[in-house]
């Protein structure tokens, strides 16, 4: 009796799953995959419940549109959307505006991707560097293998003697330190 009921249950389940075509997914006639399913990597994960990650936080800031464009051009969106933890020293648009004319536009070109990536990796540390952890004279090795230096006067943090930390924002995968200058890696 048990086997008969179990068998009938499987048959009913199979019939229900083969139901009418109105429930079937419709593939567009041009065989294009809908945009919502084409995103790959960590940046394609949709989550409206958790705290935003570094990339999502920067993308939501009107003061970081240049940085977000640079991260996209360098192909680092997925890397900075991963679990981390990361510390990103995030120059504002005004910080990028201080660079010589044409610098940003030049770095956003495809043939300068390696240079752009190097600069962005120089702004990124693997781990969380909270302001209270950073002390005067400390150095931290960045993702590109080069070091930044910290100077501290009271609560004021300065990176490499040129970039003031004007705000710090915790994210789901690390911390963003908003800075008022772009950090340029030393020549190798």
C-alpha positions in Angstrom: 0.0 0.0 0.0 2.8 2.4 0.9 4.5 1.8 -2.5 1.3 2.4 -4.4 0.7 5.7 -2.6 4.3 6.7 -3.1 4.1 5.8 -6.8 0.9 7.7 -7.2 2.4 10.7 -5.5 5.4 10.7 -7.9 3.0 10.4 -10.9 0.9 13.3 -9.6 4.1 15.4 -9.0 5.3 14.6 -12.5 2.0 15.5 -14.1 1.8 18.8 -12.1 5.3 19.7 -13.2 4.5 19.1 -16.8 1.4 21.4 -16.6 0.3 23.9 -19.1 2.7 25.9 -21.3 1.5 29.1 -19.8 3.9 28.5 -16.9 6.9 27.8 -19.0 9.7 30.4 -19.4 9.5 32.2 -22.6 12.8 32.6 -24.6 12.8 35.7 -26.7 12.7 34.9 -30.4 16.1 36.6 -31.0 17.7 34.2 -28.4 18.8 37.1 -26.3 19.2 36.3 -22.6 17.3 38.9 -20.5 19.6 41.4 -18.9 18.6 40.5 -15.4 20.2 37.0 -15.8 23.3 38.1 -17.7 25.2 39.6 -14.8 27.9 37.3 -13.5 30.2 37.5 -10.5 29.7 39.0 -7.1 28.5 42.3 -8.6 25.5 40.5 -10.2 24.1 39.4 -6.8 20.9 41.3 -5.9 20.4 41.9 -2.2 18.1 44.6 -1.0 18.3 43.5 2.6 22.0 43.5 3.6 24.2 46.5 4.2 25.7 47.7 0.9 29.3 46.7 0.0 32.1 49.1 -0.9 31.1 49.3 -4.6 27.4 49.8 -3.8 28.2 52.5 -1.3 30.5 54.4 -3.7 28.0 54.0 -6.5 25.4 55.7 -4.3 27.6 58.7 -3.6 27.4 61.7 -5.9 30.9 62.6 -4.8 32.5 59.4 -6.1 31.2 59.1 -9.7 34.8 59.4 -11.1 36.1 56.7 -8.8 33.2 54.3 -9.7 33.8 54.9 -13.5 37.5 54.1 -12.9 36.7 50.9 -11.0 34.4 49.9 -13.8 37.0 50.7 -16.5 39.6 48.7 -14.6 37.3 45.7 -14.3 37.5 45.7 -10.5 33.8 45.8 -9.6 33.5 42.1 -8.8 36.8 42.1 -6.8 35.6 45.0 -4.6 32.2 43.5 -4.3 33.5 40.2 -2.8 33.5 39.4 0.9 36.8 41.1 1.6 37.4 42.6 4.1 38.9 45.7 2.3 39.9 49.2 3.2 39.5 51.6 0.3 40.9 55.1 0.3 38.3 56.7 -2.0 39.2 60.0 -3.6 36.3 62.3 -4.3 35.5 63.8 -7.7 37.1 67.0 -6.5 40.3 65.0 -5.7 40.4 63.7 -9.3 39.8 67.2 -10.6 43.1 68.3 -8.9 45.1 66.0 -11.3 46.5 67.6 -14.4 44.0 68.1 -17.2 43.4 65.0 -19.3 44.9 62.6 -16.7 41.6 60.9 -15.8 40.4 60.7 -19.4 43.7 59.2 -20.4 43.6 56.6 -17.7 40.1 55.5 -18.6 41.3 54.5 -22.1 41.6 50.7 -22.7 45.3 50.8 -23.4 45.9 52.4 -20.0 44.0 49.7 -18.0 47.1 48.4 -16.4 48.1 51.8 -15.1 44.6 52.5 -13.9 44.5 49.2 -12.1 47.8 49.9 -10.4 46.5 53.2 -9.1 43.3 51.8 -7.9 45.1 48.8 -6.2 47.3 51.4 -4.5 44.1 52.8 -2.9 43.1 49.3 -1.6 44.2 47.4 1.5 43.2 43.8 2.3 41.7 44.0 5.8 39.9 46.7 7.8 41.9 49.7 8.9 39.6 51.6 11.3 40.7 55.1 12.0 41.4 54.3 15.7 43.8 51.5 14.5 46.0 53.7 12.4 48.8 55.5 14.2 51.4 58.1 13.2 54.3 56.6 11.2 52.6 53.3 10.3 52.9 51.9 6.8 50.5 49.5 5.1 51.1 47.4 2.1 48.4 47.9 -0.5 47.0 45.4 -3.0 49.6 46.5 -5.7 52.4 45.6 -3.3 53.5 49.2 -2.5 53.1 50.9 0.8 51.2 53.9 2.0 52.2 55.9 5.1 49.9 57.3 7.8 50.5 60.5 9.8 48.2 61.4 12.6 47.7 64.5 14.5 45.1 64.0 17.1 42.1 62.6 15.2 43.3 63.9 11.8 44.6 61.2 9.5 46.7 62.0 6.5 47.8 59.4 3.9 51.2 59.8 2.2 51.3 63.4 3.5 48.9 64.6 0.8 45.4 63.0 1.3 43.3 64.0 4.3 40.8 61.4 5.5 37.6 63.4 5.6 35.1 60.6 6.4 35.1 56.9 7.2 32.2 54.7 6.2 31.7 51.1 7.3 30.3 48.7 4.6 29.3 45.1 4.6 32.8 44.1 3.2 35.1 46.6 4.8 35.6 50.3 5.2 35.8 53.3 2.9 38.0 56.3 3.9 37.0 59.3 1.8 40.1 61.2 0.9 40.6 64.6 -0.7 43.5 63.7 -3.0 44.4 60.9 -5.3 47.2 58.6 -4.1 49.8 58.0 -6.9 52.0 55.0 -6.4 55.7 55.7 -6.3 57.6 54.8 -9.5 58.9 51.2 -9.4 
